Amino acid sequence: MPTTPAVTKDLADQTSPADRADGRGPADRSGHSVVRTLLRLWPYVRPVRARLFTAAFVAVVASCTGLVIPLVLKWLVDGPVADRDPRGVWLGALYLLFLGIAEALLFGLRRWLVARPLAGVEAAMRADLYRHLQRLPVAFHDRWASGQLLSRATTDLMLLRMFLAFPLTFLLVNGVTILVGVIIMLVQEWTLGLVILIPAVPVMIFCWLFEKRYSAVARRAQDQVGDLTTLVEESVLGIRVIKGFGRHRSQARAFRDLSRTLRGTELVKARLLAMIWAIFTLPELAIGAALVLGTMQVADGQLSAGTLVAFLSTALALRWPIDSIGFLLTMSQEAATATERYFEVMDAEPESADAAADTRPVGHATGGENREGREGGEGGEGGLRFHGVEFRYPDAPADAPAVLERVDLHIRAGETMALVGATGTGKTTLTALVPRLHEVTDGRITLDGEDITGMPREELRSLVAVAFEEPTLFSASVGENVLMGAEDTAGEGELARALAVAQADFAHALPQGTDTQVGEQGLSLSGGQRQRLALARAVVGRPRFLVLDDPLSALDVHTEALVEAALRRVLAETTALVVAHRPSTVLLADRVALLSGGRITAVGTHHELLRTNAEYAHLMSGADEDPAALSGAGEDPLSRAQEKTALSGAKEDDR
């Protein structure tokens, strides 16, 4: 197929960010078959196949009913009209009216047959996608833009429903109609039928070339819709930042640039569509040539007028089935790319619900292999333990250093351990390994002596509760957000206790109390209020193990003191790992671990580390300078940290 320079440039230059994100896209589609791709929908279509096959049969009958009309016209022209028989003309008109009504009713029946089941297919696919997204690891969500996932759950599934409702059926129906129509024309007058068939070969070649070009452009357009959706979503969620920094013009420019990119791709699609519509003018020219040739044959007495009318009526009845091929092919291509995009997500490997299969090197100690040793030795100590844990992100370069290296740490049963370290040392990553939001690269983690990889995830996450520094609330009531951290049977008593521990009694003063809807992302609340509700969610289920990632960072000092006082009672009943930056939070812990350079470099009580570890003292002092610089200036970081801690303790005693 000839391609204009503009089309070639657009195809070569436009690269969607989504292609780069997941490593797939138009460049990888050369070996893909549209039919093979669309066949992946069969498991969803199979439950409603009876209605779809019935609808297709009804549509074929309706279409073939329309082809009977030219035969009635032939009888009408050569019979009653030629014989000047009024009764015959009225009878023929009744036949035509009956056939027209029958055709309309049959097509209406087809639509009724497919509407409800295909809406169910779309709903089932959307539900499966949502469930699968919940099971995918955090690393997957870190790589994928939310707008790309959203567009797959909305726009792409809408395209698939439209394909199943119309093109899937009418590719078959129109094919049968064209075949039957051509046979009818050849039977009536084979010479004119051959004239009509002349354009078939170039049209078929052009359609094959069109499929190759259009598939790449259709994929590009759908990925760019996902990019645009991401930008809109981020702009809505970040509207306070945009307004606060006066960045609405730059965001508008970014939106305009993406819109123009998408517009350019859509124009490429429009040019390709114009080309295929242009090639479908060849059958129109063939009908004109058949009309001229047929008129000459009628004038010479070689062909009856009724036969010519029936022939031309049949040819005109085939105009829509032939002209719609281009339209049906474009919808099929878009459905194929939508199917491909949908299964890119569905094919991603989810977290296993049960115990993880061990894929680590031979000789590596696992929970099951060392149960006997644990019972006789370290396993008897219980609590939370990290055994030589290493971690690197799955998409990190092979030569990149590990985020965590040979981390050995033991939090005894009933003990609270504070985890301290400079920004970027891997504290949050370490806490995410406990509930298996990420999987350790090497080493293992045990809870009361049992390897967490040997436990079903559901059981593990019922034992471990987490609260993150950046709290996430859902568009639900305050109570529903908090009780997400408890069993389904939890009630008002557990909710009230958790709110009291987190000093979140403000919830009772909201317009509808704990039934108040907090809105999207909980942005109707302050940062401190959101953080307290997240803390309440972590403690409401009375977990055996508690992992808190700097849970008090957004609180003022007075509220922080009240939360700490209530939290002490909770921590006394659980085994806890608490990421801390403030001395007041560190004082909640029985012991402190210092994480530096991806390793645990020191463990001890707060006061022990203040006396013996300059890096820890520097972190607790809040100084911007490093320990060496302070020492060179004649200032002792240990003394500064001790003084700050003493002041913090004195204030706490006063309260």
ZAMARGU-4260 file (C-alpha; in steps of 0.2 Angstrom, whole numbers, plus 5000, padded with zeros to 4 digits):
<rodrens>
0) 5000/5000/5000 | 5007/5017/4996 | 5011/5028/5011 | 5012/5046/5011 | 5028/5054/5018
5) 5018/5061/5032 | 5011/5044/5037 | 5029/5037/5037 | 5036/5051/5047 | 5022/5049/5060
10) 5024/5030/5061 | 5043/5032/5064 | 5044/5047/5076 | 5029/5045/5088 | 5035/5034/5102
15) 5023/5032/5117 | 5030/5033/5134 | 5019/5017/5138 | 5029/5008/5125 | 5045/5012/5135
20) 5037/5008/5152 | 5032/4990/5148 | 5044/4986/5135 | 5031/4982/5122 | 5022/4991/5108
25) 5021/4993/5089 | 5039/4988/5087 | 5035/4971/5094 | 5020/4968/5084 | 5027/4961/5068
30) 5024/4943/5071 | 5007/4946/5079 | 4991/4939/5071 | 4975/4949/5074 | 4965/4933/5074
35) 4976/4924/5086 | 4976/4939/5097 | 4957/4941/5097 | 4955/4922/5101 | 4961/4926/5118
40) 4944/4933/5121 | 4936/4916/5119 | 4936/4911/5138 | 4925/4926/5141 | 4914/4924/5126
45) 4912/4905/5129 | 4898/4907/5142 | 4887/4917/5130 | 4892/4908/5114 | 4875/4901/5111
50) 4867/4918/5110 | 4881/4925/5100 | 4880/4911/5087 | 4861/4913/5087 | 4863/4931/5084
55) 4875/4928/5070 | 4863/4916/5062 | 4848/4928/5063 | 4859/4942/5055 | 4864/4930/5041
60) 4846/4926/5038 | 4841/4944/5039 | 4854/4949/5026 | 4850/4935/5014 | 4832/4940/5016
65) 4837/4957/5009 | 4845/4948/4994 | 4828/4940/4990 | 4821/4958/4986 | 4830/4959/4969
70) 4823/4942/4964 | 4805/4949/4968 | 4809/4964/4958 | 4815/4954/4943 | 4798/4944/4944
75) 4789/4960/4946 | 4797/4969/4931 | 4797/4954/4919 | 4779/4949/4924 | 4766/4960/4931
80) 4774/4976/4925 | 4777/4970/4907 | 4760/4962/4907 | 4752/4978/4914 | 4744/4967/4928
85) 4739/4979/4943 | 4735/4965/4954 | 4752/4957/4951 | 4760/4974/4955 | 4751/4975/4971
90) 4755/4957/4976 | 4774/4961/4972 | 4773/4977/4983 | 4766/4966/4997 | 4780/4954/4995
95) 4793/4968/4996 | 4784/4976/5011 | 4784/4959/5020 | 4803/4956/5016 | 4807/4973/5022
100) 4798/4971/5038 | 4805/4953/5041 | 4823/4960/5038 | 4821/4974/5051 | 4813/4963/5064
105) 4827/4950/5062 | 4841/4963/5064 | 4831/4970/5079 | 4831/4952/5086 | 4850/4951/5083
110) 4853/4967/5093 | 4842/4961/5108 | 4852/4944/5108 | 4869/4952/5110 | 4866/4967/5121
115) 4864/4959/5138 | 4877/4945/5137 | 4890/4957/5130 | 4888/4969/5144 | 4891/4955/5155
120) 4907/4950/5146 | 4913/4968/5148 | 4909/4968/5166 | 4917/4951/5169 | 4933/4956/5160
125) 4933/4973/5170 | 4931/4963/5187 | 4945/4951/5182 | 4957/4965/5178 | 4953/4974/5195
130) 4956/4958/5205 | 4972/4954/5195 | 4978/4972/5199 | 4975/4969/5217 | 4986/4953/5216
135) 5000/4961/5206 | 5016/4965/5216 | 5020/4983/5221 | 5035/4983/5209 | 5023/4981/5195
140) 5013/4996/5201 | 5029/5006/5203 | 5033/5004/5184 | 5016/5007/5177 | 5007/5024/5176
145) 4990/5023/5183 | 4982/5031/5168 | 4988/5017/5157 | 4980/5005/5169 | 4964/5015/5169
150) 4963/5017/5150 | 4964/4998/5149 | 4949/4996/5161 | 4938/5008/5152 | 4942/5013/5134
155) 4950/4997/5129 | 4936/4986/5136 | 4923/4997/5128 | 4931/4994/5111 | 4931/4976/5115
160) 4912/4976/5119 | 4909/4986/5103 | 4919/4973/5093 | 4910/4958/5100 | 4893/4967/5097
165) 4896/4972/5079 | 4912/4969/5069 | 4913/4951/5075 | 4896/4947/5069 | 4896/4957/5053
170) 4913/4951/5047 | 4904/4934/5045 | 4887/4941/5040 | 4894/4952/5026 | 4906/4939/5020
175) 4891/4927/5018 | 4880/4941/5010 | 4894/4945/4998 | 4896/4927/4993 | 4878/4923/4991
180) 4875/4940/4981 | 4889/4936/4969 | 4882/4919/4966 | 4865/4926/4963 | 4873/4939/4950
185) 4883/4925/4941 | 4868/4915/4940 | 4858/4929/4932 | 4871/4935/4920 | 4889/4928/4922
190) 4897/4941/4910 | 4891/4955/4921 | 4896/4946/4937 | 4914/4944/4931 | 4914/4963/4928
195) 4909/4966/4946 | 4922/4954/4952 | 4937/4962/4943 | 4941/4974/4958 | 4941/4960/4971
200) 4960/4956/4969 | 4966/4974/4971 | 4954/4977/4986 | 4960/4961/4995 | 4979/4966/4992
205) 4975/4983/4999 | 4966/4977/5014 | 4981/4966/5018 | 4993/4981/5017 | 4981/4991/5027
210) 4980/4979/5041 | 4999/4980/5043 | 4999/4999/5044 | 4984/5002/5054 | 4988/4990/5068
215) 5004/5000/5073 | 4995/5017/5073 | 4980/5010/5082 | 4991/5004/5096 | 5000/5020/5097
220) 4984/5030/5099 | 4978/5019/5113 | 4994/5021/5122 | 4993/5040/5120 | 4976/5040/5127
225) 4983/5031/5142 | 4997/5045/5144 | 4984/5058/5143 | 4973/5050/5156 | 4988/5049/5167
230) 4991/5068/5165 | 4973/5072/5169 | 4973/5061/5184 | 4989/5068/5191 | 4983/5086/5188
235) 4967/5083/5197 | 4975/5074/5212 | 4989/5087/5213 | 4978/5102/5210 | 4984/5110/5227
240) 5002/5109/5221 | 4998/5116/5204 | 4988/5131/5211 | 5000/5134/5225 | 5015/5136/5214
245) 5005/5144/5200 | 5010/5130/5187 | 4993/5129/5179 | 5000/5136/5163 | 5014/5123/5162
250) 5002/5109/5165 | 4991/5116/5152 | 5005/5116/5140 | 5009/5098/5144 | 4991/5093/5141
255) 4991/5103/5125 | 5007/5094/5119 | 5000/5077/5123 | 4983/5082/5115 | 4992/5087/5099
260) 5002/5071/5099 | 4986/5061/5100 | 4978/5072/5087 | 4993/5069/5075 | 4991/5050/5078
265) 4972/5051/5075 | 4975/5061/5059 | 4987/5047/5053 | 4973/5035/5057 | 4961/5046/5047
270) 4973/5047/5032 | 4974/5028/5032 | 4955/5027/5033 | 4954/5039/5019 | 4965/5028/5008
275) 4955/5012/5011 | 4938/5021/5008 | 4946/5027/4992 | 4950/5010/4986 | 4932/5004/4989
280) 4927/5016/4975 | 4933/5002/4963 | 4917/4992/4966 | 4907/5007/4962 | 4916/5009/4946
285) 4913/4991/4942 | 4894/4993/4945 | 4894/5008/4933 | 4903/4997/4920 | 4890/4983/4923
290) 4876/4995/4921 | 4883/5002/4904 | 4886/4984/4898 | 4869/4977/4904 | 4860/4992/4896
295) 4868/4988/4879 | 4863/4969/4881 | 4845/4974/4885 | 4845/4985/4870 | 4851/4971/4859
300) 4838/4959/4867 | 4851/4948/4875 | 4845/4952/4892 | 4828/4955/4900 | 4825/4972/4909
305) 4819/4962/4924 | 4836/4953/4925 | 4846/4969/4923 | 4835/4977/4937 | 4838/4962/4948
310) 4856/4961/4944 | 4859/4980/4948 | 4848/4979/4964 | 4859/4964/4970 | 4875/4974/4966
315) 4868/4989/4976 | 4862/4978/4990 | 4881/4973/4991 | 4887/4990/4992 | 4885/4992/5011
320) 4893/4974/5015 | 4908/4979/5004 | 4910/4997/5009 | 4909/4992/5028 | 4924/4980/5026
325) 4936/4995/5029 | 4926/5001/5044 | 4925/4983/5051 | 4943/4980/5049 | 4948/4996/5058
330) 4937/4991/5073 | 4944/4974/5072 | 4962/4981/5073 | 4958/4992/5087 | 4950/4978/5096
335) 4965/4967/5093 | 4977/4981/5101 | 4964/4983/5115 | 4965/4964/5118 | 4984/4965/5118
340) 4984/4979/5130 | 4972/4970/5142 | 4982/4954/5142 | 4998/4964/5144 | 4992/4967/5162
345) 4983/4950/5164 | 4999/4941/5159 | 5009/4950/5172 | 5014/4937/5186 | 5004/4940/5202
350) 5009/4937/5220 | 5006/4919/5224 | 4992/4917/5237 | 5001/4903/5245 | 5018/4900/5251
355) 5031/4906/5238 | 5041/4893/5228 | 5059/4894/5232 | 5069/4900/5217 | 5084/4905/5226
360) 5101/4896/5224 | 5104/4878/5230 | 5110/4878/5248 | 5101/4894/5253 | 5092/4891/5269
365) 5073/4892/5268 | 5060/4891/5282 | 5054/4873/5279 | 5072/4866/5277 | 5078/4873/5294
370) 5062/4871/5305 | 5071/4858/5316 | 5086/4870/5318 | 5076/4884/5323 | 5066/4875/5336
375) 5082/4870/5344 | 5091/4886/5342 | 5087/4903/5335 | 5069/4899/5332 | 5066/4897/5350
380) 5069/4916/5352 | 5053/4921/5343 | 5050/4938/5337 | 5054/4946/5320 | 5071/4942/5313
385) 5081/4947/5297 | 5094/4933/5292 | 5107/4940/5280 | 5093/4949/5270 | 5098/4957/5253
390) 5087/4967/5242 | 5088/4975/5225 | 5073/4981/5214 | 5068/4969/5200 | 5070/4983/5187
395) 5087/4989/5193 | 5102/4987/5182 | 5112/4972/5184 | 5128/4981/5190 | 5118/4993/5202
400) 5122/4990/5221 | 5109/4982/5232 | 5098/4993/5242 | 5100/4982/5257 | 5116/4971/5260
405) 5117/4956/5272 | 5105/4964/5285 | 5105/4954/5301 | 5093/4960/5314 | 5082/4952/5328
410) 5067/4961/5336 | 5063/4950/5351 | 5045/4945/5355 | 5036/4959/5363 | 5050/4971/5360
415) 5049/4988/5350 | 5064/4991/5339 | 5067/5009/5332 | 5075/5009/5315 | 5086/5025/5312
420) 5096/5030/5297 | 5099/5044/5285 | 5087/5048/5270 | 5089/5035/5256 | 5097/5021/5267
425) 5083/5009/5264 | 5073/5010/5280 | 5056/5010/5270 | 5062/4996/5259 | 5066/4986/5274
430) 5049/4988/5282 | 5041/4984/5265 | 5049/4967/5265 | 5040/4961/5281 | 5023/4960/5274
435) 5031/4955/5257 | 5026/4970/5248 | 5043/4967/5240 | 5052/4950/5240 | 5070/4948/5247
440) 5083/4945/5234 | 5093/4934/5246 | 5092/4929/5264 | 5076/4927/5274 | 5064/4934/5286
445) 5056/4924/5300 | 5041/4928/5312 | 5042/4918/5328 | 5055/4907/5319 | 5044/4903/5303
450) 5050/4909/5286 | 5038/4922/5279 | 5040/4914/5262 | 5033/4898/5269 | 5017/4906/5274
455) 5002/4910/5264 | 5001/4929/5260 | 4984/4931/5268 | 4990/4923/5284 | 5006/4934/5284
460) 4996/4950/5282 | 4984/4945/5295 | 4999/4944/5307 | 5008/4960/5302 | 5000/4977/5302
465) 5008/4992/5293 | 5007/5011/5293 | 5016/5021/5280 | 5023/5039/5282 | 5012/5044/5267
470) 4995/5039/5273 | 4982/5033/5260 | 4964/5035/5263 | 4950/5029/5252 | 4934/5037/5246
475) 4924/5029/5260 | 4919/5034/5278 | 4931/5036/5292 | 4925/5020/5300 | 4927/5010/5284
480) 4945/5017/5282 | 4950/5012/5300 | 4942/4995/5300 | 4951/4990/5284 | 4965/4985/5297
485) 4953/4973/5306 | 4943/4957/5304 | 4926/4959/5295 | 4918/4956/5312 | 4926/4971/5320
490) 4914/4983/5327 | 4912/5000/5336 | 4922/4995/5351 | 4937/4991/5341 | 4935/5007/5331
495) 4933/5018/5346 | 4949/5010/5354 | 4959/5012/5339 | 4954/5031/5337 | 4958/5034/5355
500) 4976/5026/5353 | 4979/5037/5338 | 4972/5052/5346 | 4960/5053/5331 | 4944/5058/5342
505) 4942/5072/5330 | 4932/5059/5319 | 4918/5060/5332 | 4916/5078/5329 | 4914/5077/5310
510) 4897/5081/5303 | 4892/5062/5302 | 4904/5056/5315 | 4914/5041/5309 | 4901/5038/5295
515) 4908/5054/5287 | 4915/5052/5270 | 4933/5058/5269 | 4933/5060/5250 | 4946/5055/5237
520) 4963/5052/5245 | 4956/5060/5261 | 4961/5077/5255 | 4947/5085/5265 | 4957/5081/5281
525) 4974/5088/5286 | 4990/5078/5284 | 4991/5075/5303 | 4973/5069/5303 | 4976/5057/5289
530) 4991/5050/5298 | 4982/5047/5314 | 4968/5038/5305 | 4982/5027/5296 | 4989/5024/5313
535) 4972/5019/5320 | 4970/5007/5305 | 4986/4999/5309 | 4982/4996/5328 | 4964/4992/5326
540) 4966/4973/5323 | 4978/4971/5338 | 4992/4963/5327 | 5005/4952/5333 | 5018/4961/5323
545) 5017/4980/5319 | 5028/4989/5306 | 5027/5008/5307 | 5036/5019/5295 | 5038/5036/5304
550) 5020/5036/5308 | 5020/5053/5318 | 5030/5064/5306 | 5015/5075/5302 | 5009/5078/5320
555) 5013/5093/5331 | 5023/5091/5347 | 5008/5091/5358 | 4998/5078/5348 | 5013/5068/5346
560) 5016/5067/5365 | 4998/5061/5367 | 4999/5048/5353 | 5015/5042/5360 | 5008/5040/5377
565) 4993/5029/5370 | 5005/5020/5358 | 5016/5014/5372 | 5002/5003/5379 | 4999/4995/5361
570) 5018/4992/5359 | 5019/4983/5375 | 5007/4970/5368 | 5015/4967/5351 | 5032/4965/5342
575) 5036/4981/5333 | 5048/4989/5321 | 5046/5008/5320 | 5056/5019/5308 | 5060/5035/5317
580) 5068/5052/5314 | 5064/5061/5330 | 5072/5057/5347 | 5054/5057/5355 | 5049/5043/5343
585) 5065/5034/5347 | 5061/5034/5365 | 5046/5023/5362 | 5058/5009/5358 | 5067/4996/5369
590) 5082/4996/5357 | 5088/5005/5342 | 5095/4999/5325 | 5106/5010/5314 | 5104/5007/5296
595) 5119/5014/5286 | 5124/5010/5268 | 5111/4996/5267 | 5118/4987/5282 | 5114/4987/5301
600) 5129/4995/5308 | 5124/4997/5326 | 5111/4990/5338 | 5108/4996/5356 | 5098/5007/5367
605) 5096/5025/5363 | 5108/5031/5376 | 5121/5018/5372 | 5121/5023/5354 | 5122/5041/5359
610) 5137/5038/5369 | 5146/5026/5357 | 5141/5030/5339 | 5145/5047/5331 | 5133/5044/5316
615) 5118/5040/5327 | 5122/5055/5338 | 5123/5066/5322 | 5106/5060/5316 | 5098/5063/5333
620) 5106/5080/5334 | 5097/5086/5319 | 5113/5095/5313 | 5115/5098/5294 | 5134/5095/5295
625) 5142/5078/5296 | 5150/5071/5311 | 5168/5075/5305 | 5164/5093/5301 | 5157/5096/5318
630) 5172/5088/5327 | 5184/5098/5317 | 5174/5114/5323 | 5177/5109/5341 | 5159/5103/5343
635) 5154/5086/5349 | 5139/5078/5340 | 5137/5066/5355 | 5135/5080/5367 | 5123/5089/5356
640) 5112/5074/5354 | 5113/5070/5372 | 5107/5088/5376 | 5093/5087/5363 | 5087/5070/5370
645) 5088/5077/5388 | 5077/5092/5383 | 5065/5080/5374 | 5064/5069/5390 | 5061/5084/5401
650) 5047/5090/5390 | 5039/5073/5391 | 5040/5073/5410 | 5032/5090/5411 | 5018/5084/5400
</rodrens>
